[in-house]
Amino acid sequence: MHALQDMPISFPGLFGDWSINPDPKLLDIGNGVYWYGVLICLGVILAILFCGKQAPKYGITEDNLYELVLWALPFSLIGARIYYVVFYLDLYLDADGNFDWGRAVAIWDGGLAIYGAIIAAVIVLIIFCKLKKLSIGAMMDVGVMGLFIGQAVGRWGNFFNREAFGTETTLPWRMQLWISPTTSIEVHPTFLYESLWNLIGLLLVWLVVSKLRSFDGENACFYFAWYAFGRFWIEGLRTDSLYLFDWTIGGEPIRVSQALSLVIFIAAVAVLVIKRSRHPDPENLFVTRRRMAEAVEQSEKFLAEQGELTDKDPTLPEGDFLFPSPAEPDPPPRAEEQQPSAGEEETH
């Protein structure tokens, strides 16, 4: 079911007859500058700025983060498109059953899947951290906060496009859309549900989970568990889901996002429980180890500048230094070397 993009949007249970009729295009230039794309870009910018401020708390520099973003963004876009095309393959086949590459790359006509973007971003992050010798878990702990922000803001693009809505409902916050010039429907605003769910997740990670971390990757585990749980029930309300080919369970088609969400939720919770039981003490966090190493380096540099360090003793392990021994006092003079006092001089 598709809603007309040139008809008003209203929330009759909240605002009565009040409605809004936004154009999906912000600017009608070329293929058009869509609100969807503008909001995604805004979400990315806000995510980068926020994560840049948080990164040092995890032992990650802002430069590390910005360099990762430069690599992750284009690959995430490619991943989101590939994921969508794979599960909507019929839309990209011509009459002869041949794959239409032109339509497959036409992302300006819509068709991106967030799970594809996340999968691609994680792969790039792992490779980047391996090359830069950074903690994968710590970098993911920073990155997932950006994902929460990007998704919370980007979902409002679905509002302007009149898409990603749910089944019909009579709840007070129902959204009214038009599927023909004379026919309207009142549905779940699932784009709003997901936006709010991500916003709550961000606040929980930022204000609670990050302060209780005991292992690198804990924020990430929480993100995947939280997002997957929310996406599972929200996806069940949507009318535009991607389906897992023609597979069914109990006669019902399997929604790709629900199946993937269930697997991710179980895996994330399992890792979270196991890791917290094995790493109850936060002293092994990447940021803690990095700060200790920097403190030792600064201490050694200070001592070297003061001239108090000598050459390393080859018998000592790396990092140990031999300090000069305190000067020994001169031995007392021998008895025969002592001069007689004035009162002891011999008289003749």
LUMDRENVEX-365210 format. One line per 8 residues: their letters; for each residue y, z, x of N, C-alpha, C. Coordinates in steps of 0.001 Angstrom, whole numbers, padded with zeros to 6 digits. Atoms other than C-alpha are relative to their C-alpha. Layout:
BEGIN
A = Y Z X Y Z X Y Z X ~ ...
***
This chain:
BEGIN
MHALQDMP = -001192 000000 000838 000000 000000 000000 001245 000000 000875 ~ -001219 000122 -000785 003408 -001006 001339 001217 000187 -000894 ~ -001242 -000210 000731 006874 000065 000248 001023 -001051 000412 ~ -001057 000968 -000298 009826 -002311 000045 001041 000645 000902 ~ -000918 -000564 -000985 012163 -001828 002969 001473 -000137 -000384 ~ -001395 000155 000420 015303 -002802 001076 000309 000754 -001291 ~ -000188 -000790 001212 014921 -000274 -001751 000307 001452 000374 ~ -000413 -001370 -000315 016293 003301 -001961 -001164 000961 000237
ISFPGLFG = 000922 -001110 -000225 014510 006446 -000769 000627 001234 -000641 ~ -000544 -001209 000620 014888 009655 -002740 -001044 001107 -000005 ~ 000847 -001183 000122 013470 013169 -003077 000349 000665 -001337 ~ -000403 -000447 001337 013660 013761 -006855 -000262 001467 -000278 ~ 000287 -001408 000235 012130 017224 -006704 000950 000939 000709 ~ -000943 -000820 -000772 014816 018453 -004287 001452 -000340 -000301 ~ -001399 000429 000108 017958 016386 -004786 000300 -000797 -001273 ~ -000258 000682 001263 017600 014921 -008274 000132 -001496 000152
DWSINPDP = -000198 001451 -000012 019018 011409 -008633 000595 -000515 001312 ~ -000617 000434 -001259 020523 011360 -005142 -001009 -000812 000809 ~ 000891 000857 -000789 019069 008588 -002948 000770 -000600 001172 ~ -000574 000647 -001175 019664 006762 000326 -000750 -001308 000213 ~ 000624 001306 -000192 019006 003138 001194 000320 -000535 001394 ~ -000310 000426 -001371 019059 002791 005008 -000695 -001316 000357 ~ 000584 001249 -000497 018463 -000568 006631 -000877 000334 001208 ~ 000853 -000258 -001167 015488 -000476 009044 000619 -000473 001313
KLLDIGNG = -000657 000520 -001196 017682 -002446 011473 001349 000681 000195 ~ -001308 -000529 -000338 020549 -000761 013215 000965 -001144 000271 ~ -000799 001179 -000315 021816 -004100 014532 -000842 -001243 -000255 ~ 000725 001238 000291 020809 -007559 013322 000294 -001022 001094 ~ -000194 000865 -001163 020735 -009197 016765 -001372 -000471 000484 ~ 001290 000504 -000440 017882 -011473 017850 -001084 000394 -000995 ~ 001042 -000516 000882 014711 -009924 016480 000420 001284 -000704 ~ -000521 -001200 000639 016847 -006954 015499 -000181 001238 000867
VYWYGVLI = 000105 -001307 -000644 017534 -003509 016936 -000343 000998 -001104 ~ 000490 -000838 001086 015452 -001230 014735 000255 001479 000263 ~ -000147 -001443 -000103 016066 002409 014011 -001243 000631 000634 ~ 001251 -000525 -000551 012411 003011 014911 000060 000027 001531 ~ -000086 000072 -001454 012961 001843 018479 001086 000893 000560 ~ -001108 -000848 -000459 016292 003642 018788 -000429 001473 000013 ~ 000425 -001397 000086 014734 006938 017679 -001076 000330 001040 ~ 000986 -000223 -001062 011809 006535 020066 000707 000172 001341
CLGVILAI = -000772 -000112 -001250 014270 005958 022918 000741 001333 000059 ~ -000689 -001285 000037 016277 008993 021816 -000969 001139 000276 ~ 001011 -001033 -000241 013107 011088 021742 -000412 000067 001457 ~ 000371 000049 -001421 012184 009930 025253 001093 000625 000864 ~ -001118 -000541 -000790 015653 010768 026611 000065 001519 -000128 ~ -000035 -001450 000222 015652 014234 025041 -001188 000679 000695 ~ 001191 -000563 -000636 012119 014828 026316 000171 000095 001514 ~ -000201 000007 -001451 013036 013857 029888 000991 001085 000417
LFCGKQAP = -001012 -001001 -000336 016143 016049 029910 -000557 001415 -000125 ~ 000563 -001337 000216 014290 019047 028503 -001049 000321 001064 ~ 001074 -000238 -000978 011261 018678 030782 000555 000114 001417 ~ -000613 -000111 -001319 013524 018188 033797 000484 001406 000277 ~ -000460 -001383 -000158 014971 021658 033199 -001166 000980 000111 ~ 001162 -000896 -000006 011531 023199 032687 -000895 -000193 001221 ~ 000935 000354 -001072 009740 021467 035587 -000067 001017 001145 ~ 000082 -000949 -001118 010748 023929 038384 -000792 001272 -000320
KYGITEDN = 000772 -001188 000386 009105 026758 036416 -001495 -000211 000187 ~ 001411 000330 -000158 005807 024965 036980 -000305 -000518 001411 ~ 000207 000466 -001366 006281 024084 040649 000191 -001493 000157 ~ -000236 001448 -000010 007317 020497 039833 001493 -000253 000160 ~ -001415 000317 -000162 010606 019026 041033 000422 -001037 -001045 ~ -000509 000998 000940 012843 016930 038803 -000280 -001413 000503 ~ 000289 001323 -000561 012351 013993 041176 -001444 -000412 -000276 ~ 001405 000283 000318 008576 014254 040722 -000127 -000469 -001447
LYELVLWA = 000091 000307 001424 009033 014176 036963 000588 -001371 -000312 ~ -000655 001266 000292 011459 011253 036895 -000805 -001180 000539 ~ 000811 001077 -000572 009254 009170 039165 -001231 -000262 -000865 ~ 001156 000165 000886 006257 009813 036906 000391 -000743 -001273 ~ -000466 000647 001237 008256 008770 033835 000155 -001505 000189 ~ -000198 001421 -000263 009135 005433 035441 -001310 -000782 -000047 ~ 001305 000646 000035 005429 004663 035732 -000661 000164 -001368 ~ 000734 -000300 001233 004179 006285 032534 000525 -000759 -001218
LPFSLIGA = -000569 000615 001203 006593 004726 030020 -000540 -001404 -000285 ~ 000505 001344 000315 005610 001057 030373 -001488 -000032 -000296 ~ 001444 -000013 000244 001899 001836 030560 -000332 000664 -001335 ~ 000213 -000631 001303 002159 004113 027508 000241 -000997 -001128 ~ -000288 001035 000997 003710 001258 025540 -001157 -000989 -000102 ~ 001145 000921 -000023 000890 -001048 026615 -001218 000661 -000644 ~ 001145 -000715 000558 -001710 001603 025752 000089 000152 -001508 ~ -000198 -000152 001438 -000213 002189 022305 -000293 -001307 -000734
RIYYVVFY = 000229 001293 000633 -000330 -001533 021557 -001475 -000390 000036 ~ 001418 000354 -000117 -003878 -002080 022853 -000829 000787 -001012 ~ 000731 -000864 000933 -005162 000877 020808 000137 -000544 -001423 ~ -000248 000498 001360 -003558 -000535 017638 -000720 -001320 -000235 ~ 000612 001322 000160 -004783 -004100 018201 -001517 000105 -000099 ~ 001461 -000150 000009 -008362 -002987 018896 -000503 000423 -001372 ~ 000492 -000516 001280 -008655 -001101 015616 000570 -000734 -001215 ~ -000483 000890 001051 -006698 -003677 013573 -000255 -001433 000437
LDLYLDAD = 000300 001283 -000643 -008406 -006619 015255 000085 -001171 -000967 ~ -000006 001096 000976 -008690 -008680 012063 001391 -000605 -000188 ~ -001368 000489 000173 -004899 -008960 011933 000404 -000977 001099 ~ -000380 000813 -001159 -004860 -010776 015270 -001005 -001110 000279 ~ 000920 001131 -000080 -007532 -013390 014590 000533 -001126 -000875 ~ -000463 001130 000808 -006614 -016867 013415 -001096 -000440 -000965 ~ 000952 000456 001019 -008420 -018856 010719 -001361 -000355 000586 ~ 001273 000361 -000657 -011071 -019975 013231 -000690 001194 000641
GNFDWGRA = 000596 -001197 -000591 -011749 -016403 014350 000369 000209 001448 ~ -000445 -000156 -001384 -010005 -016854 017690 001116 001029 000100 ~ -001009 -001036 -000205 -007842 -014109 019111 001368 -000632 000227 ~ -001354 000546 -000095 -004107 -014818 018684 000815 000876 000951 ~ -000713 -000789 -001008 -002440 -013597 021889 001486 000124 -000330 ~ -001411 -000049 000350 001017 -014440 020590 000316 001154 -000938 ~ -000219 -001104 000936 000750 -012026 017670 -000351 001348 000633 ~ 000436 -001254 -000619 -000996 -009432 019832 001098 000630 000853
VAIWDGGL = -001056 -000539 -000866 001981 -009095 022176 001328 000173 -000731 ~ -001254 -000080 000757 004626 -009253 019433 000219 001411 -000540 ~ -000171 -001391 000413 005314 -005523 019387 001240 000190 -000866 ~ -001195 -000108 000836 008676 -006196 017718 -000333 -000148 -001489 ~ 000431 000080 001402 006704 -006880 014532 -000706 001277 -000447 ~ 000634 -001269 000352 005339 -003318 014604 -001433 000078 000491 ~ 001397 -000182 -000374 001985 -001829 015501 -000198 000748 001303 ~ 000233 -000855 -001161 001868 001067 017975 -000747 001249 -000460
AIYGAIIA = 000791 -001182 000349 -000571 003984 017982 000241 001088 001039 ~ -000379 -001074 -000918 000445 007331 019484 -001158 000426 000883 ~ 001126 -000419 -000836 -003068 008175 020671 -000196 -000952 001176 ~ 000102 000956 -001102 -003127 004987 022748 001025 000282 001074 ~ -001057 -000341 -000956 000173 005985 024356 -000366 001247 000794 ~ 000360 -001256 -000673 -001102 009495 025152 -001118 -000229 001009 ~ 001121 000276 -000907 -004343 008219 026682 000500 -000704 001258 ~ -000540 000727 -001153 -002451 005774 028920 000855 000909 000873
AVIVLIIF = -000867 -000898 -000765 000091 008433 029928 -000813 000992 000826 ~ 000842 -000951 -000728 -002646 010890 030920 -000656 -000662 001203 ~ 000627 000714 -001121 -004394 008279 033087 001013 -000208 001123 ~ -001045 000195 -001011 -001121 007442 034876 000336 001317 000673 ~ -000326 -001325 -000556 -000363 011144 035331 -001046 000459 001013 ~ 001077 -000423 -000915 -003742 011839 036941 000097 -000759 001327 ~ -000099 000806 -001223 -003370 008962 039408 001233 000406 000806 ~ -001246 -000374 -000663 000239 009932 040205 -000145 001329 000732
CKLKKLSI = 000152 -001333 -000614 -000627 013587 040890 -000957 -000035 001186 ~ 000921 000128 -001122 -003535 012599 043121 000713 -000569 001220 ~ -000710 000634 -001106 -001271 010386 045219 001067 000923 000585 ~ -001093 -000871 -000432 001546 012970 045398 -000465 001407 000366 ~ 000568 -001322 -000306 -000807 015944 045910 000673 001106 -000836 ~ -000556 -000961 000946 000558 017738 042845 -001107 000487 -000922 ~ 000974 -000536 000941 -001291 019881 040339 000025 -000814 -001296 ~ 000089 000774 001236 -002504 017735 037451 000276 000898 -001203
GAMMDVGV = -000192 -000928 001111 -002616 020766 035167 001447 000407 -000170 ~ -001404 -000402 000077 000919 021877 036025 000870 -001130 -000525 ~ -000782 001135 000474 002315 018384 035499 -000238 -000249 -001489 ~ 000299 000175 001420 000543 018120 032145 000664 001093 -000830 ~ -000658 -001093 000726 001948 021519 031137 001464 -000325 -000278 ~ -001379 000430 000207 005428 020074 031584 000048 -001179 -000961 ~ -000027 001235 000768 004634 016693 030077 -000243 000164 -001489 ~ 000312 -000132 001428 003198 017919 026776 001197 000484 -000810
MGLFIGQA = -001208 -000397 000724 006511 019528 025880 000837 -001232 -000328 ~ -000691 001252 000261 008039 016084 026198 -000666 -000792 -001115 ~ 000702 000682 001083 005330 014661 023942 000360 000593 -001352 ~ -000395 -000656 001253 006158 017225 021277 001378 -000498 -000448 ~ -001364 000423 000336 009849 016257 021426 000026 -001462 -000423 ~ 000003 001423 000306 009237 012518 021490 -000597 -000301 -001366 ~ 000639 000236 001292 006908 012657 018502 000811 000584 -001156 ~ -000802 -000625 001058 009109 015017 016504 001189 -000881 -000379
VGRWGNFF = -001157 000863 000261 012091 012661 016861 -000435 -001397 -000441 ~ 000424 001371 000275 010256 009334 016852 -000567 -000209 -001388 ~ 000587 000138 001327 008467 010006 013552 001035 -000350 -001067 ~ -001026 000333 000984 011790 009633 011746 000225 -001498 -000094 ~ -000045 001452 000111 011547 005936 012518 -000829 -000487 -001185 ~ 000816 000349 001159 008813 005834 009861 000780 000159 -001304 ~ -000845 -000195 001182 011383 007122 007360 000841 -001256 -000271 ~ -000837 001198 000164 013702 004155 007963 -000835 -001225 -000374
NREAFGTE = 000876 001141 000290 010747 001733 007791 -000768 000152 -001307 ~ 000765 -000289 001236 009344 003329 004583 -001493 -000179 000259 ~ 001405 000133 -000375 005939 003651 006253 -000577 001359 000370 ~ 000694 -001228 -000402 003361 006253 007290 000168 001105 -001041 ~ -000087 -000998 001066 003633 007957 003914 -001397 000317 -000515 ~ 001298 -000457 000470 000858 009751 002073 -000305 -000412 -001431 ~ 000418 000279 001369 -000868 009717 -001272 001015 000561 -000997 ~ -000939 -000447 001032 000923 010363 -004537 -000153 001497 -000257
TTLPWRMQ = -000015 -001447 000215 001897 013955 -005322 001129 000374 -000948 ~ -001070 -000522 000870 003999 016070 -007675 000697 001195 000656 ~ -000622 -001125 -000702 005088 018624 -005044 001525 -000151 000007 ~ -001469 000065 000062 008807 019519 -005024 000628 -000865 001088 ~ -000586 000772 -001102 009391 017798 -001668 -000545 -001437 000062 ~ 000538 001365 000044 007758 014512 -002738 001110 -001022 000268 ~ -000940 001069 -000343 009393 011290 -001569 -000253 -001189 -000921 ~ 000135 001146 000898 010053 008419 -003960 000302 -001297 000751
LWISPTTS = -000144 001322 -000607 009564 004864 -002692 -000275 -001061 -001057 ~ 000198 001107 000929 009500 001472 -004396 -000967 -001011 000602 ~ 000986 000981 -000458 006495 -000858 -004108 000241 -001360 -000656 ~ -000483 001243 000605 008140 -003509 -006320 001381 000304 -000572 ~ -001343 -000267 000535 011628 -003954 -007780 000002 000864 -001255 ~ 000041 -000767 001246 010443 -002199 -010949 -000986 001170 000033 ~ 001037 -001033 -000066 007679 000146 -009749 000222 000918 001194 ~ -000175 -000980 -001074 008111 003348 -007738 -001201 000934 000065
IEVHPTFL = 001056 -001004 -000181 005692 005925 -006365 000618 001241 000632 ~ -000464 -001261 -000583 006182 009574 -005411 -001128 000546 000868 ~ 001075 -000216 -000967 004236 010442 -002272 000316 001148 000962 ~ -000174 -000978 -001072 003698 012961 000506 000826 -000629 001133 ~ -000753 000521 -001161 006354 012467 003253 -000705 000410 001291 ~ 000830 -000427 -001130 003700 012653 005959 000713 -000154 001344 ~ -000776 000110 -001237 006150 011462 008618 000749 001305 000256 ~ -000725 -001265 -000116 008110 014661 007922 -000944 001131 000379
YESLWNLI = 000985 -001025 -000341 004987 016818 008054 -000293 -000011 001498 ~ 000356 000094 -001417 004122 015510 011498 001176 000345 000897 ~ -001183 -000336 -000785 007689 015808 012775 000175 001516 000086 ~ -000141 -001458 000017 007892 019464 011720 -001140 000679 000745 ~ 001158 -000571 -000700 004392 020165 013042 000208 -000046 001518 ~ -000272 000128 -001433 005418 018890 016479 001136 000922 000441 ~ -001105 -000896 -000329 008667 020865 016408 -000480 001441 000113 ~ 000561 -001361 -000058 006775 024093 015656 -000858 000154 001253
GLLLVWLV = 000830 -000045 -001203 004308 023256 018431 000828 000152 001256 ~ -000893 -000107 -001158 007149 022795 020914 000529 001427 000151 ~ -000538 -001357 -000055 008668 026171 020036 -001072 000996 000442 ~ 001089 -000902 -000393 005288 027891 020408 -000301 -000120 001497 ~ 000272 000193 -001428 004672 026346 023842 001132 000556 000853 ~ -001172 -000383 -000786 008193 026963 025100 000226 001509 000006 ~ -000362 -001412 000131 008638 030520 023832 -001168 000965 000127 ~ 001154 -000920 000002 005094 031921 023778 -001042 -000403 001045
VSKLRSFD = 001142 000397 -000827 002289 029965 025451 000374 -000076 001478 ~ -000390 000166 -001405 004192 029116 028655 000217 001335 000702 ~ -000249 -001317 -000605 005041 032777 029220 -001292 000790 000200 ~ 001283 -000693 -000106 001382 033811 028899 -001021 -000806 000795 ~ 000941 000859 -000731 -000136 031076 031064 -000746 000759 001084 ~ 000790 -000576 -001084 -002968 032148 033325 -000677 -001086 000832 ~ 000560 001103 -000796 -004096 028694 034522 000812 -001261 -000274 ~ -000703 001274 000150 -002544 025289 035091 -000755 -000878 -000995
GENACFYF = 000619 000806 001048 -003196 023099 032077 -000098 000727 -001321 ~ 000122 -000776 001236 -002967 025850 029477 000918 -000544 -001092 ~ -000894 000624 000988 000077 024317 027767 -000633 -001269 -000561 ~ 000602 001262 000417 -001772 021017 027676 -001151 000232 -000972 ~ 001112 -000323 000906 -004860 022569 026085 000532 000383 -001376 ~ -000586 -000400 001278 -002688 024159 023430 000555 -001218 -000729 ~ -000562 001194 000628 -000887 020861 022803 -001089 -000817 -000688 ~ 001048 000848 000560 -004088 018889 022289 -000677 000669 -001201
AWYAFGRF = 000610 -000705 001127 -005591 021575 020044 000946 000008 -001204 ~ -000979 -000094 001081 -002390 022000 018012 000251 -001357 -000653 ~ -000304 001324 000548 -001580 018313 017636 -001212 -000574 -000726 ~ 001202 000555 000618 -005178 017322 016877 -000291 000661 -001345 ~ 000232 -000706 001261 -005512 020010 014201 000963 -000500 -001079 ~ -000982 000478 000959 -002284 018915 012523 -000233 -001449 -000393 ~ 000203 001422 000280 -003024 015208 012840 -001220 -000213 -000895 ~ 001222 000143 000795 -006480 015717 011288 000306 000116 -001490
WIEGLRTD = -000252 -000171 001430 -005180 017057 007973 001107 -000924 -000513 ~ -001056 000917 000429 -002030 014890 007904 -000557 -001414 -000177 ~ 000596 001333 000083 -004055 011740 008544 -000787 -000166 -001298 ~ 000758 000059 001246 -006205 012606 005528 000852 -000298 -001217 ~ -000920 000270 001109 -003116 012215 003324 000570 -001414 000055 ~ -000664 001291 -000181 -001966 008855 004721 -000766 -001136 -000682 ~ 000596 001163 000666 -002595 005500 003069 -000080 -001216 000918 ~ -000027 001145 -000922 -002256 003303 006178 -000797 000272 001266
SLYLFDWT = 000773 -000412 -001180 -004883 004751 008498 -000731 -001173 000640 ~ 000912 000894 -000702 -006739 002828 011146 -001413 000521 -000237 ~ 001374 -000418 000274 -010478 002837 010388 -000923 -000438 001125 ~ 000947 000236 -001084 -013405 002931 012790 -000938 -001133 -000400 ~ 000737 001215 000350 -014574 -000638 012241 -000453 000088 -001464 ~ 000478 -000107 001380 -016772 -000666 009122 -000963 001179 -000159 ~ 000894 -001161 000057 -018539 002638 009819 000426 000930 -001126 ~ -000280 -000925 001100 -018822 005138 006995 -000818 001276 000145
IGGEPIRV = 000735 -001261 000133 -019905 008728 006349 000018 000373 -001473 ~ 000066 -000305 001422 -021133 009477 002847 000675 -001051 -000851 ~ -000623 001078 000755 -019863 006111 001716 001490 -000131 000215 ~ -001434 000032 -000260 -016331 006875 002953 000268 -000548 001402 ~ -000314 000529 -001335 -014767 004921 005832 000518 001109 000916 ~ -000400 -001001 -000987 -014124 006878 009019 001373 -000361 000548 ~ -001336 000220 -000554 -010469 007219 009975 -000041 000276 001502 ~ 000046 -000132 -001456 -010053 006679 013715 000712 001267 000460
SQALSLVI = -000784 -001151 -000451 -007357 009329 014127 -000668 001324 -000365 ~ 000679 -001242 000375 -009353 011944 012242 -001202 000261 000889 ~ 001169 -000165 -000866 -012510 011326 014269 000422 000425 001402 ~ -000476 -000334 -001338 -010580 011417 017541 000629 001388 000024 ~ -000631 -001323 000075 -008592 014476 016449 -001044 001109 000017 ~ 001057 -001011 000049 -011788 016390 015693 -000611 000210 001373 ~ 000587 -000099 -001341 -013272 015605 019112 000973 000692 000959 ~ -001004 -000576 -000895 -010024 016478 020926 000199 001481 -000287
FIAAVAVL = -000201 -001409 000362 -009586 019739 019011 -001133 000865 000554 ~ 001147 -000778 -000481 -013102 020971 019838 000030 000109 001519 ~ -000026 -000004 -001468 -012777 019966 023510 001127 000881 000527 ~ -001156 -000769 -000471 -009313 021529 023908 -000216 001495 -000176 ~ 000259 -001424 000240 -010323 024852 022349 -001064 000523 000966 ~ 001064 -000420 -000923 -013486 025003 024471 000548 000200 001412 ~ -000586 -000116 -001340 -011555 024363 027706 000937 001205 000069 ~ -000944 -001120 000032 -008890 026905 026716 -000726 001334 000106
VIKRSRHP = 000753 -001262 -000013 -011428 029658 026065 -000681 000220 001347 ~ 000721 -000124 -001267 -013483 028962 029199 000959 000275 001159 ~ -000953 -000160 -001100 -010482 028652 031516 000670 001368 -000020 ~ -000658 -001311 000063 -008789 031813 030282 -000962 001113 000405 ~ 000974 -001021 -000397 -011999 033798 030782 -000246 -000024 001505 ~ 000243 000134 -001444 -012365 032475 034349 001255 000244 000828 ~ -001257 -000168 -000730 -008688 032726 035312 000941 000934 -000765 ~ -000857 -000940 000753 -007252 035874 033724 001297 000356 000718
DPENLFVT = -001160 -000385 -000796 -004757 036381 036565 000846 -001229 000331 ~ -000853 001163 -000254 -001761 033996 036812 000386 -000211 001463 ~ -000408 000128 -001405 -001515 034458 040597 -000438 -001324 000620 ~ 000472 001270 -000533 -003397 031183 041113 000719 -001210 -000585 ~ -000775 001114 000536 -000879 029093 039199 000625 -000809 001131 ~ -000564 000886 -001016 000444 026111 041137 001392 000446 000418 ~ -001368 -000413 -000322 004029 027372 040911 000001 001255 000859 ~ 000079 -001231 -000793 003009 030779 042323 -000394 -000319 001431
RRRMAEAV = 000444 000361 -001346 001161 029250 045259 001074 -000774 000756 ~ -001033 000790 -000654 003983 026836 045955 001168 000878 000446 ~ -001097 -000898 -000364 006621 029566 045942 -000379 000892 001180 ~ 000463 -000805 -001132 004532 031713 048300 000030 -000814 001285 ~ -000009 000854 -001189 004138 028789 050674 001430 -000247 000482 ~ -001402 000212 -000372 007882 028129 050582 000602 001258 000614 ~ -000511 -001257 -000551 008608 031815 051223 -000478 000203 001425 ~ 000550 -000132 -001357 006304 031856 054253 000698 -000972 000945
EQSEKFLA = -000655 001010 -000829 007871 028648 055565 001426 000417 000351 ~ -001369 -000438 -000247 011388 030039 055198 000031 001192 000950 ~ 000065 -001159 -000882 010379 033299 056881 -000259 -000415 001443 ~ 000325 000468 -001340 008853 031504 059837 001188 -000745 000621 ~ -001161 000725 -000497 011894 029259 060132 001099 000965 000446 ~ -001015 -000986 -000338 014208 032270 060140 -000329 000699 001314 ~ 000404 -000692 -001222 012212 034057 062826 000120 -000923 001211 ~ -000099 000944 -001110 012085 030924 064947 001450 -000179 000426
EQGELTDK = -001416 000149 -000324 015847 030550 064723 000548 001218 000729 ~ -000439 -001217 -000661 016248 034143 065878 -000611 000159 001387 ~ 000613 -000048 -001322 014162 033419 068947 -001024 001093 000158 ~ 000948 -001103 -000085 011620 036087 068121 -001452 -000467 000037 ~ 001360 000507 -000032 008599 033824 068008 -000313 -000551 001388 ~ 000464 000553 -001270 006652 032949 071104 -001002 -001097 -000302 ~ 001019 001018 000222 004074 030269 071619 -001168 000597 -000764 ~ 001161 -000482 000757 001093 030497 069341 -001118 000373 000961
DPTLPEGD = 001183 -000391 -000750 -001910 032315 070709 -001160 -000862 -000485 ~ 001065 000907 000459 -004755 029753 070636 -001202 000720 -000566 ~ 001154 -000743 000517 -007267 032514 069836 000226 000482 -001415 ~ -000301 -000468 001345 -005489 033360 066567 -000094 -001144 -000985 ~ 000039 001062 001004 -005950 031452 063304 001377 -000561 -000267 ~ -001254 000677 000303 -003304 028987 062116 000900 000891 -000828 ~ -000962 -000799 000762 -000187 030785 060933 000253 001358 000618 ~ -000212 -001289 -000659 -000589 033855 063163 000771 -000225 001292
FLFPSPAE = -000835 000147 -001175 001930 034369 065942 -000076 001258 000871 ~ 000032 -001108 -000955 002009 036527 069084 001422 000436 000289 ~ -001332 -000539 -000245 005075 038734 069315 000031 000693 001359 ~ -000080 -000664 -001310 006333 040077 072690 -000191 001505 -000137 ~ 000235 -001448 000017 005177 043624 073530 001267 000718 000447 ~ -001189 -000758 -000437 007853 046302 073888 -000077 000321 001489 ~ -000032 -000254 -001452 008944 046885 077500 -000509 001406 000307 ~ 000538 -001304 -000392 007051 049710 079282 001023 000728 000881
PDPPPRAE = -000956 -000753 -000841 009143 052530 080885 -000444 000014 001463 ~ 000325 -000070 -001424 009346 052724 084663 -000780 001275 000281 ~ 000777 -001211 -000317 006767 055150 086180 000875 001007 000743 ~ -000776 -001026 -000703 008143 058508 087496 -000194 -000128 001513 ~ 000141 000106 -001478 008800 058617 091295 -001070 000939 000525 ~ 001040 -000854 -000599 006026 060005 093514 000636 001188 000709 ~ -000518 -001263 -000553 006407 063486 094979 000614 -000203 001380 ~ -000519 000146 -001349 006870 062281 098522 001295 -000782 000023
EQQPSAGE = -001224 000777 000036 009652 060011 097417 001164 000802 -000533 ~ -001076 -000801 000563 011590 062854 095799 000858 000594 001120 ~ -000925 -000561 -000979 014701 063984 097772 000166 001488 -000245 ~ -000205 -001453 000195 015105 067752 098416 001377 000258 -000545 ~ -001297 -000377 000579 017831 069410 096491 000841 000723 001051 ~ -000931 -000613 -000959 020886 070916 098197 -000413 001412 000354 ~ 000374 -001385 -000277 019528 074470 097852 -001266 000123 000796 ~ 001298 -000083 -000683 016223 073568 099431 000092 -000506 001448
EETH = -000087 000513 -001366 017620 072174 102717 -000344 001110 000998 ~ 000418 -000970 -001015 016115 073879 105812 001223 000471 000803 ~ -001070 -000588 -000855 018412 076201 107804 -000569 000297 001365 ~ 000453 -000282 -001364 018165 076628 111564 000872 001056 000637
***
